[in-house]
Amino acid sequence: MKYCVSCGSEYQEHVKECADCPGSELVDAEGMRQRGLPLPHERDTREFIRVGSAEDPLTAEDFVRLLESEKIPVFSRPRRAGTVDVLTTGNPHPWWEILVPEEHVQRATALLEQEQAQLEETAGEAAQAAEEEEREGEQTGTPTSS
């Protein structure tokens, strides 16, 4: 049997290309193992560990894209802000946790810390630019009369 390295679909030996992933390589079971990819009938027993969190879905998507670009398996999931969360954290809003396999925790944590620092840095600049724009609007704007 052959397997698609992108989606893991199983194919007979005579098939040359994955029907779902045009251009993806088809390899045998040994090729999948060498790449660290599970076969469809094998159970994935990796433990995923939280390496970060995001306050909104867009930031969570950015974090996932960053880790995926570094070839780190990742997924995010929304966590509900229930009564216990409100009591223990004071946060009434949902948040997203970012999870990666155990063997990628250190690298993923470092990447997310760098990204978070960059976001905080640009957030300050964006807030300052918004304040300046508002001041300019107040100075040049004409008051509306009723």
C-alpha positions in Angstrom: 0.0 0.0 0.0 1.0 3.6 -0.6 0.0 6.6 1.6 -0.3 10.3 0.9 2.2 12.3 2.9 -0.2 15.3 3.2 -3.5 13.7 4.2 -2.6 10.1 5.0 -5.0 8.5 2.6 -4.3 4.9 1.6 -3.9 3.9 -2.1 -3.1 0.8 -4.0 0.4 0.4 -5.5 -0.6 1.4 -9.1 -2.0 4.8 -8.0 0.4 7.7 -8.8 -1.2 10.7 -7.2 -3.5 11.5 -4.2 -7.1 12.3 -5.4 -7.4 15.0 -2.6 -3.9 16.4 -2.6 -2.6 16.8 -6.2 1.1 16.9 -6.4 1.6 15.2 -3.0 4.0 12.4 -2.8 2.8 8.8 -2.2 5.1 6.6 -0.1 5.0 3.2 1.5 4.5 2.5 5.2 8.3 2.8 5.9 8.4 6.2 4.2 5.6 7.4 6.4 7.4 6.2 9.5 10.6 7.9 8.4 8.7 11.2 8.2 7.2 10.7 11.6 3.7 10.4 10.1 1.1 8.0 11.5 -0.5 5.4 9.2 -4.3 5.6 8.9 -4.8 2.5 11.0 -2.3 3.5 13.7 -3.5 5.4 16.7 -1.8 8.7 17.4 -0.7 8.5 21.0 1.2 11.8 21.1 0.4 13.9 24.1 -0.4 17.5 23.2 0.5 20.2 25.8 -0.6 23.8 26.1 2.1 26.2 25.1 0.1 29.3 25.1 -3.3 31.0 24.9 -5.0 33.7 23.0 -7.7 36.1 23.9 -9.4 36.1 20.5 -9.7 33.7 17.6 -7.7 35.9 15.2 -4.7 35.8 17.5 -5.1 32.1 17.9 -5.1 31.7 14.1 -1.9 33.8 13.9 -0.2 31.6 16.5 -1.3 28.4 14.7 0.0 29.7 11.3 3.3 30.7 12.9 3.8 27.2 14.4 2.6 25.4 11.2 5.1 27.5 9.2 7.8 26.1 11.5 6.5 22.5 10.8 5.3 22.1 14.4 2.0 20.1 14.6 -0.5 22.3 16.4 -4.1 22.9 17.1 -6.1 25.4 19.1 -9.4 25.0 20.8 -11.7 27.5 22.3 -12.2 27.2 26.0 -15.4 28.4 27.5 -15.5 31.0 30.2 -17.9 29.3 32.6 -18.8 30.1 36.2 -15.6 28.5 37.5 -13.4 30.5 35.0 -15.1 33.8 36.0 -14.6 33.0 39.7 -10.9 31.8 39.4 -9.7 34.1 36.6 -12.2 37.0 36.5 -12.4 36.5 32.7 -16.0 36.2 31.5 -15.0 35.8 27.9 -13.9 32.7 26.0 -10.2 32.1 25.3 -8.2 29.8 23.1 -5.5 27.4 24.1 -2.6 26.5 21.7 -1.4 22.9 22.0 1.6 21.1 20.5 3.1 17.6 20.9 5.4 17.1 23.9 8.6 17.0 21.8 7.9 20.5 20.3 7.0 22.3 23.6 10.3 24.3 24.1 10.6 25.5 20.5 6.9 26.4 20.2 7.0 28.2 23.6 10.0 30.3 22.4 8.3 31.1 19.1 5.0 32.2 20.8 6.9 34.3 23.4 8.6 36.2 20.5 5.4 36.6 18.7 3.6 37.8 21.8 6.4 40.4 22.5 6.1 41.6 18.9 2.3 41.9 19.2 2.6 43.9 22.4 5.2 46.2 20.9 3.0 46.9 17.8 -0.1 47.2 20.0 1.5 50.2 21.8 2.4 51.8 18.5 -1.1 51.2 17.1 -2.7 52.8 20.2 -0.4 55.8 19.9 -1.2 56.2 16.2 -4.9 56.0 16.9 -4.7 58.6 19.6 -2.7 60.9 17.3 -5.3 60.4 14.5 -8.1 61.2 17.0 -6.4 64.4 18.1 -5.9 65.5 14.5 -9.5 64.8 13.8 -10.6 66.9 16.8 -8.4 69.8 15.7 -9.5 69.8 12.0 -13.1 68.6 12.5 -15.9 71.0 12.6 -18.4 70.7 15.4 -21.9 69.6 14.4 -24.8 71.8 15.4 -28.3 70.6 16.2 
